[in-house]
Amino acid sequence: MYKRSSGILMHISSLPNPYGIGTLGKESYNFVKFLKKSGQSYWQILPLGPTGYGDSPYQSLSTFAGNILLIDLKSLKKDGLLRKKDFKKRDFGKNKQKVDFDKVRKEKTELLRIAFAKAEKKYKKQLDAFAKAHRQWLEDYALFRALKQHFKLQSWQEWPDELRNRNPKALAKAKRKHKKEIRFWVFTQFIFFKQWAELKNYANKNNVEIIGDIPIYVAEDSADVWANPDLFLLDKTNKPIFVSGCPPDAFSADGQLWGNPIYNWKLMKKQGFQWWIQRIRATFELFDVVRIDHFRGFEAYWSIPADAETAATGEWVKGPAIQLFDAIKKELGPLRIIAEDLGFLTQEVLDLKNATGFPGMKILEFAFDSKEESDYLPHNYDSHCIVYTGTHDNDTVMGWFKNTPKADRKKAIDYLRLTKEEGYHWGFIRGAWSSVAVIAIAQMQDFLGLDAKARMNIPSTLGGNWQWRMKPNQLDKKLTKRLKKLTTLYGR
């Protein structure tokens, strides 16, 4: 199912672009060309859903919809939906190396509304066909976004009771009242999926496959929870009874309080896990390979009372385990899934991963604890795993070197035989590429030798995350040649 190969982890938002954020346009196509020329087989990205409060791709307003901030405006201009004058006096943010989400969201939404006014007649048949094909989730999502706009972006939990609790008469009235706004949100999804399909098709034609990512949970303020309250552990007023997180550990005395509603696994099982099957099917329509975040939560998850101030008061509760994946496999067949098996792992979690046959993950930055032997050291790998220098939740390699204890740094230098002449970041990449892991992946920041300022995310912090962007012209011939040589040397 997998061949020895390698790839690069970089979210689309991190690409250079004159309009404040990376998009599905020219720069994405150029990145695919770079991947092909440098011998890479995979482009790994973060979840593609529309981001809500905090701008995290892991707290999306929908697990099925696409993030309209990634829509390429130049393509809309080329199609005659936008004009040059529409772009005048717009502020997408001054810092070319960071996304200013508030400014991008404001300007881009306004421009998409201008495009929609022209597109409604031009794309009427296609919009109707798209709405029909994706009706299962799009109808609720478009209404959700229209109502969210009407209520000045408030969480659906703050809406009037008849809408919050989905009274049929109130919903029918809202659909009539907000008909045009609903159509706008259908249009944005039509454009997103159209641009995404064209990009993915181009990547696949150039022998580059896309590794996507889905969070285990969905956000409380999402169309998913609002439209399917019975599938989550909510009280009679549709407020969460229990929420997700991680228990206290060496990194956090209070644990991590994520706040996502917990699934009603009992009902999901009774329904044959149809919601999950639909979710996985939709995800594989977008990607070639899918990484499932927080895989251990399917065996047992940390359940925290919704009124708790920290995650410390939670408890482990058994999840659906292999029954879920058997149901998915029965309906969809064998799938290329990567299990994010990081964190506290019991034998039961390892048994579940082995039963699914999914490869797990190895993080090279985790390997060099000077106090103990680590499973993340390459000599302990078997080939059925994916090795990363680091992920979006980790520091860059150069940031790690600056911020990690001296003894751990020394162990890394000795083990990987690192030298300043080669560059510590290139030594880490060599360590991953030379390992027996079937796939090796590094963050784009590590190929560029960037420090902690280029870090994508610091878990359990709000603000300042998900913003990093690559400078234009950093994908030069020198980098392409060096990466191609390393990839060829280690048979990837």
PyMOL commands that set and color helices and strands:
alter all, ss='L'
color gray80, all
select helices_A, chain A and resi 12-14+26-37+68-70+73-78+84-87+101-122+124-133+135-150+156-158+161-164+168-177+179-205+223-227+229-231+265-270+274-286+295-298+311-313+322-332+347-356+364-366+378-380+397-403+406-416+424-433+444-447+452-454+477-489
alter helices_A, ss='H'
color red, helices_A
select strands_A, chain A and resi 5-9+42-44+209-214+242-246+256-261+289-292+300-305+315-318+337-339+360-363+385-388+439-443
alter strands_A, ss='S'
color yellow, strands_A
deselect
rebuild
show_as cartoon
